[in-house]
Amino acid sequence: MEKRSNDVIRIGTVSKIDKENGMAEIIYHDRDDKVSDLLPCFAYHDEYKMPKVGDKVLVVHLSNGQEMGIVMGKYWNEKNKPIDKEDTYRQQFDYDGKAYVKYNEKTGELLIKAPKIKIVADEKLIEIEAPKYNIIAKDMQMDIKSNISVAGSVSHQ
């Protein structure tokens, strides 16, 4: 008997998460609430971001059986609407919009936003190169462990 495409590509709801192994259990409401085994979540570009319980996801099942499949991930729907809609690329890291990277094609601006950002360089060098830059901080602390050199002028306002 030939498989139909609706047996291979399905929409379901996440009912259980195994974060340690990158797997999710899916309930198919259109199939009498049948629950899948734990299925691996797709690792696009080795990114790790598990869906939450209750998220609607696309699942691709192998054509030779219904037990094995891959959870491809969430999709845009009534409960999961895009935040930025025009001329932007946005990678959301959390579920409440507090941590993301966003690039605006029109302005050329790259925004990195998070409650706390830490940059670590194993080779002991971080370079920032721009014709002009501003650092705005309410409180700033610098711990210089070696030398500091400044080319140009330094002013304090």
C-alpha positions as CSV (number, residue, x, y, z in Angstrom):
1,M,0.0,0.0,0.0
2,E,1.4,3.4,-1.0
3,K,1.9,6.0,1.8
4,R,0.0,9.2,1.5
5,S,1.8,12.5,2.2
6,N,-0.5,13.1,5.3
7,D,1.1,10.0,6.8
8,V,4.6,11.4,6.4
9,I,4.2,15.2,7.1
10,R,2.1,16.0,10.2
11,I,1.2,18.9,12.5
12,G,1.1,18.1,16.2
13,T,1.4,19.5,19.7
14,V,4.4,19.0,22.0
15,S,3.2,17.0,25.0
16,K,6.6,16.1,26.6
17,I,10.2,17.3,26.3
18,D,13.5,15.5,26.9
19,K,15.9,18.4,27.0
20,E,18.9,16.3,27.8
21,N,18.6,14.2,24.6
22,G,16.9,16.8,22.4
23,M,13.7,14.9,22.0
24,A,10.0,15.6,22.2
25,E,6.8,13.6,22.4
26,I,4.0,14.8,20.1
27,I,0.2,14.5,20.4
28,Y,-1.8,14.4,17.1
29,H,-5.2,15.8,17.8
30,D,-6.3,14.9,14.3
31,R,-5.6,11.2,14.9
32,D,-7.7,10.7,18.0
33,D,-5.0,12.3,20.3
34,K,-2.5,9.6,19.4
35,V,0.9,10.2,21.2
36,S,4.2,9.5,19.4
37,D,7.2,8.0,21.0
38,L,10.0,10.5,21.9
39,L,11.2,11.8,18.6
40,P,14.5,13.7,17.9
41,C,14.2,17.5,17.3
42,F,15.8,18.8,14.1
43,A,19.3,20.4,14.8
44,Y,19.4,23.0,12.1
45,H,23.0,24.4,12.0
46,D,23.6,22.6,15.3
47,E,21.4,25.1,17.1
48,Y,19.8,24.0,20.3
49,K,16.4,25.4,21.1
50,M,13.8,23.0,22.3
51,P,10.1,23.7,21.7
52,K,7.9,24.1,24.8
53,V,5.1,21.8,25.9
54,G,2.0,23.1,24.1
55,D,3.9,24.4,21.0
56,K,2.5,23.4,17.6
57,V,5.2,21.7,15.5
58,L,5.8,20.2,12.1
59,V,6.8,16.6,12.2
60,V,8.2,14.5,9.3
61,H,7.8,10.8,9.7
62,L,9.7,8.2,7.7
63,S,7.7,6.6,5.0
64,N,8.5,3.1,6.2
65,G,6.9,3.5,9.6
66,Q,5.0,5.7,11.9
67,E,7.2,5.3,15.0
68,M,10.3,7.2,13.7
69,G,10.2,10.8,12.8
70,I,11.9,14.1,13.3
71,V,10.3,17.2,14.9
72,M,11.2,19.9,12.5
73,G,10.1,22.7,14.8
74,K,7.5,25.4,15.4
75,Y,5.8,27.4,12.7
76,W,4.0,30.7,12.6
77,N,0.4,30.5,13.7
78,E,-2.2,32.3,15.8
79,K,-0.3,31.7,19.0
80,N,3.2,32.0,17.5
81,K,3.2,35.2,15.5
82,P,6.4,36.9,14.1
83,I,7.6,39.8,16.2
84,D,9.5,41.6,13.4
85,K,7.8,41.5,10.1
86,E,9.7,43.7,7.6
87,D,13.3,43.9,6.4
88,T,14.7,42.1,9.4
89,Y,16.4,38.9,10.3
90,R,15.7,38.0,13.9
91,Q,17.0,35.0,16.0
92,Q,15.0,34.7,19.2
93,F,16.9,32.9,22.0
94,D,14.1,32.9,24.7
95,Y,10.4,32.7,24.8
96,D,9.5,36.1,26.1
97,G,11.5,38.4,23.8
98,K,14.2,39.4,26.2
99,A,17.2,37.8,24.3
100,Y,17.6,38.0,20.5
101,V,19.8,39.1,17.6
102,K,18.2,41.3,15.0
103,Y,19.5,42.7,11.7
104,N,17.7,45.4,9.9
105,E,18.4,45.4,6.1
106,K,17.3,49.0,5.6
107,T,19.3,50.6,8.3
108,G,22.2,48.1,8.4
109,E,21.9,47.9,12.2
110,L,22.7,44.7,14.0
111,L,21.2,44.6,17.5
112,I,22.2,42.1,20.2
113,K,19.9,42.2,23.2
114,A,19.9,40.2,26.4
115,P,19.6,40.9,30.1
116,K,23.3,40.1,30.5
117,I,26.0,39.8,27.7
118,K,29.4,38.3,28.3
119,I,32.1,38.3,25.6
120,V,35.1,35.9,26.2
121,A,38.1,35.8,23.9
122,D,40.4,32.8,24.4
123,E,43.2,34.5,22.5
124,K,43.1,37.5,24.9
125,L,42.1,39.9,22.1
126,I,38.8,41.6,21.3
127,E,38.8,44.2,18.5
128,I,36.1,46.8,17.8
129,E,36.8,48.8,14.7
130,A,34.5,51.6,13.5
131,P,34.9,55.2,12.4
132,K,33.0,56.3,15.5
133,Y,31.6,54.5,18.5
134,N,29.8,55.4,21.7
135,I,29.7,53.6,25.0
136,I,26.8,54.5,27.2
137,A,26.6,53.1,30.7
138,K,25.0,54.0,34.0
139,D,27.9,52.6,35.9
140,M,31.2,51.4,34.4
141,Q,34.0,49.4,35.9
142,M,37.3,48.5,34.3
143,D,39.7,46.0,35.7
144,I,43.0,46.5,33.8
145,K,45.4,43.6,34.6
146,S,48.2,44.9,32.4
147,N,48.8,48.0,30.3
148,I,46.4,50.3,28.7
149,S,47.3,52.6,25.8
150,V,45.2,55.2,24.1
151,A,45.9,56.7,20.7
152,G,44.1,60.0,20.1
153,S,42.4,62.0,22.8
154,V,40.3,61.1,25.8
155,S,37.7,63.5,27.1
156,H,35.4,63.4,30.1
157,Q,32.1,65.2,30.2
